[in-house]
Amino acid sequence: MFIRVSLLVASVALLISGLWAGLLRLGWTLPGSGLAALHGPLMAAAFFGALIALERAVGLGEAWTYSGPLLMAAGGLAFFFHFDLRWIMLTLSLGAALYVLVAAYIYKLQPADFTLVMGLGALALFVGDVFWDLGAAPQVVSLWWAAFIVFIVSGERLELSRFVPKPAYAVHAIITVVLLGLLGLLLLPARLDLGVRLLGLSFVLQALWMLRFDIAWFNARRREGVHRFMGVSLLGAYAWLLVGGLWLLLAGLPPAGPGYDGPLHAVLVGFTFAMVFGHAPVIFPAVLRLKIRFHESMYWPLWVLHAFLLLRLVGDYLHSPPLRLWGGLIDALAIVGYFVLAMAVTLFGRDENAV
């Protein structure tokens, strides 16, 4: 229990630090200007790496599986104690490598299409870390990290789609689409533009697959409660993945600027955090061994996230710094506010059965 709670607290610290670094990168004048360059590693390699690997470790319940999230959390926190950057890179990469071993172990225990896709997600995190270590182009690193999250989610939704009637070709289709994304990733170092557009096409097709076959539609039609909230959150996430994928497919990805910010944050903020919002009522209780609790007020940060991300992306498209700045700031506040609210509801709210 102590390790689980400690890792959850460390993940929250990494999240806040990563969001702060993102605001600095956007152009806000805040203390700690040196963090701006660490926004990507803090959010993807440290925060999301540790959080998702922690979820897997809790599910397995075996002590060795916590080594990956522990190393990734330690590597992220080491930024603030001025450790040597090479040591930090090595620690994060080793943590990701151990997470790949956990994913392989899960596949051995349960060889299935969805565990394979989630294993590819774990591998994408590790490869992204390695490319970051080697000083690869920012598009290469960022897209491997983005694919890590997208592949993990696709694998999870593929697993849950077992409860939804669907044609026989559907499973083969999502596996093919994920492999198309993997091909795009592999092409990035040598054929950057082609690789970006193939990955964008893969994201588009994965989003369309989830919008068509995911159980989220069933949950979203419920009248109230945590399952409806999860369904609404997930459907919004898929819409943002569709936006980000189309942007990559049609416009490619430059190394910096609004054209870089827009599609990546459609995926890494819109898709990813809408997914996190939807899963938090399950993740927090699972880690803390508490009952699921929910309150209707948890919708408010979700709507704010969507509205101000749209404002930010309009700012990217129009090259309007004020829209980008305020959209990014309010989104960061919505993310922090949601986690505070979700934790308060989990600890002090009524049981879901009473909602």
Phi, psi and omega in degrees: 000318181299316180296317181299312182294319179299317179293325178294317178296316178299321179296320178296319178297319179293322178299311181298318179296318180295321177293319177301315178298324178295321178294321176297319181293328178292331180126003176289140178272103184223161175297155176080044185302335180294344181286341187306318182288348184260006184304309181298307179300321180296317185283311187275301187289324184264297186295299183292324176301311181293318184294313182290320177294326176297317178301319178294318181296319178298320179295323180281322179071024179248134190303319186295335183289347177279350184296322180298303179299327178297315180292320180293320177294318179296318178298318179294316180292335181295339176305326187274354179249015173059037173291159178299134185299324179297321178296318180296314179301316180297319181296314179296317180294320178295319176300318178294322178297320177294325176295323175298320177298320177297317179298320178294322178296318177298318179296323178295319179291323183220078180292110183207166180299319183288326177289331175294314181296318178293328175295323175295326175297315177299319179296322179297322176299312182298314181296319176301318177299317181296316178297322176297316177303322185275357179075035180291169179302145183301326179297320181297310182296310185298321183286326173296319178293320178297319179296327176308310183288317182296316180294320178300313181296317179300320178296317179296317181290327175298319178300311183287340180291353176300336183270004181245127176300132181204157180293160184297330184286346189299317181294316178298325181295314183291324177297317179298318181294318177297318179294328174298318177296320178296321176299316177301318179298317182294333180279344188306314183296327185259322182231074191303307186296317178297317179298318179299314185289324175295319178294320176301316177298319178299317179298318179301312183291324175295319178298315180296322178298314181292323176295333181272318192247359187282150178289351180303327179299317180297315181293321183295337180278353177292157186285325184197180174094177186294326182292323175295317178300316179298317180297316179296318180299315183292321179295322175296321178299316182296325178297320179290325176297322177297316179298310181298318179296318178297320179299313178296318182296318187271330187242351185072198183215107176287170183284347182194174175091184182301325179292338174275317183296316188300297183295323181295320182278340167300320179279312190274346173249302183297301180294310190291312184283333171296323174296315180298316178302316182293329182268343184304321178297345176259320184294310182303308179298325180295318181290320185268358181059049178240165176284153179291130177228152187207151174218144183301336180297344180291348174290329188299311177299329179295314179295320179296318178304310182297313186296315185276340169292320176301318177299317180296317182289327172297320176298322175297313183295322182269358184056048181251101180304318180300318179296319179295316182297309185287325176298316179294318181296311182294325176296318178299317178295322179296320180295311179297316180300322179295316181295321176299314181295316181297320178293319179297317179294319180298319184277326190237352183280177177281158175298150180305324182297342181268353182289000000 
